[in-house]
């Protein structure tokens, strides 16, 4: 069964450093998302991406964040200058396209645990 | 108005019992309501979902009940098993906003 994959599984970085989290969405999916989950809290939406552009972003997704689909398979989240409060689990998700329009089913990857020290 | 409220925060059910988790929303633009199951260290896994034009959806031991007028929906797990022990999140989605809004989660423990 196809699944979303994410690398690395755990990333430790120092405050102020740049990090890039990588995701390979399910093949043939066209809608891509990043969410984050601070330990013990709910999952929070960061950004959605379709047709090579951002569809929607939350207030969390400020100028320090960016997303990119550099090729036909990868989807990345970059944090330019990490802060302590960026420590969280980051999940990538993808949705297929239906002939009737957007599919609402989102399939999540296993996550990348980001620890900022 | 974008919040989804979920209760209870934690739930202990005996094996074979029924687990019930409730959610409420305010934004009437939401038009898709999925439930996700999350095991420790894993990503949320889509369990079951419902559209607001249906009052109930059943898949195996899992049932969603939906009350559009009350803006509430719930997950029922029949014949709960120890393997169902996980955190369950309700969520809501609107195509116009292109994002899932999650509830705060319910940690379910099924005891022997």
Interface residues (C-beta under 8 A of the other chain):
Chain A: X4 X31 X33 X35 X41 X42 X43 X44 X45 X48 X50 X55 X56 X58 X91 X93 X101 X102 X104 X105 X106 X107 X108 X109 X110 X111
Chain B: X32 X34 X36 X41 X42 X43 X44 X45 X46 X49 X89 X91 X93 X95 X97 X98 X99 X100 X101 X102 X103 X104 X105
